[in-house]
Amino acid sequence: MGRIATAAIVSLWVIPVSVLVNRIVPDTYMDEIFHIPQAQKYCNGDFMSWDPMITTPPGLYYLSLVHVAALLPSKYVLQLASSFPEACSTAVLRSVNGVLAVLCSIIVYEIITHLRPALDDRKATLFAAVLALYPVHWFFTFLYYTDVASLTAVLAMYLACLKKKYLFSALLGAMAVVIRQTNIIWMLFVACSGVIDITMAHQKDSVEVDDSKASNKGTNLSALNTSVNVSSNLKRRKSRGNSKANQHIFYPSNASSASPTLGLLHEIQAIVLSSWRIKWELLVSFSPFFFVLLAFVAFLLWNGSVVLGAKEAHAVSPHFAQIMYFSIVSTLFAAPLHFTIGHALDLFQSFWKNRLLGFLLLFLASIASLLSVHFFSIAHPYLLADNRHYTFYLWRKIIIFHWLMKYLLVPFYVYSWFSIFRLLGKTRMRIWTLVYFFATSAVLIPAPLIEFRYYTIPFYFFILHTSINDSRSWLLIGILYTVLNAFTMTMFLFRPFHWDHEPGVQRFIW
């Protein structure tokens, strides 16, 4: 029932807003001027032509063909060749993302209920509906961009992995990579997450079996009512059994008895040992991911670059400041979770429990952030020249408003990352959080352009793994998203403007 309710709620805004956007902006806009003509070539059966300005693979265009085929009336089944070009209008192609947005909300609901089975359907539906309003994802639901399809494919891959359908997950991963190349990183992240889950589940089962055997031995020996010596021997065996079991026990991140570093090393050791015991099971289960990775490496060797077109404008650059921008943007998009007195106190107490290590990490993070914004902060030509995006104004009005400004923002970057780690640490192992950080860094650091669309997938992985059950916080997030969406869509639809150096109408977007 929750799936239907989630789909119905999301459809309530997808359908009317799509109609409004297509009525006011019927022509292609911005990146659509590349994507829609390319998709229409595919509709015409021309699979060999390629626009050199398009950077992403044709996965979205293949999905569009399936979508258009599903929309064609049955009387045209025998006339597909002539019907496809007529059906591939701008409005129809944009509707692909509308359908995918509804499907994505259902997948989000499924992930929430899988990760938090104790959560009731109403709350799970509320959380999924709020996440469907995430401003960047919501806005591009109504245009023909790759973002909604990319997020949907990645989350579907993750859901399949959570349900231990590893072959299907790898196939979805391949589809995600064909939609956007950087999704290869998220496929590897999903595979690593699956390995962590399966090894720790195997370890837990082993501990339970050991405890069960020890308990059975204790019951049988006590029933014999033998001498005190036998009883003392039993206690010693129990002690040795528990000691052996404790070598495989996972200590949660918030355990006060172990420092974060020791806890992380313990987790790594436990996963390595467990992985070796079940190496053949892991090899069989996760080999499909390896084949997708090999295919991607072959693509890199053939193409000579990650992107397909416009290679000069998207050259890989060491943009370490990008992960700083991601942290603060993500915390602002989930402000009711991060900026509360209770959460700040909780974060401070977590540092205070291990003061030496905590303040050492704080110092190192601050130094790394300062070095990142000083030496590895890139002003891409697109960022400086295009006033149709939020990032243009954030860069000019905040980051470079004064030469000190980028350094004054460092404490906020550091707080944001530690806050993200703290929230993830309540539900996930430290090793999982570390892999998440590496995956996010691998996706964002090579990207020279500051683009909020790149932050969507790592944000969803973060927010889906928070343990916030407070409906009030989620309602506040929903209100924040609704206000941002209303403002952005109003600017896009009703506040067009013109450039002196270029003909045509310009509109403000994310």
Order of alpha helices (4+ residues) and beta strands (2+ residues): alpha-alpha-alpha-alpha-alpha-alpha-alpha-alpha-alpha-alpha-alpha-alpha-alpha-alpha-alpha-alpha-alpha-alpha-alpha-alpha-alpha-alpha-alpha-alpha-beta-beta
